[in-house]
Amino acid sequence: MRDKRSKLQIYFDVFSAILLEKQDNEVISKTRLQHKSNTSYDKLLKYLNEMTEKGLIKMENEIDTTELGTKFYQDYSSVNDLINKITQRLT
């Protein structure tokens, strides 16, 4: 069984999915984001709204990243890398 993800982890997963979709497609599909971020559609919509309110993404004509969102993504990646290194040392 998977551990329950924190809200920050879900934000990170959704942001990662947005970045992947931006590379592969002109238009970002919410359904594809749902699958790539492994969340239900109604929860995805809730998280997209929260992320927009926090300034991590923009949802005007299409879903896009912001400078603050990119900084969050980079910082969260760094913290994840550090945790993984520490975990490897302890196992």
Secondary structure, DSSP 8 states (H G I E B T S, - for coil): ------HHHHHHHHHHHHHHHHHH-SS--HHHHHHHHT--HHHHHHHHHHHHHTTSEEESSSEEE-HHHHHHHHHHHHHHHHHHHHHHHH-
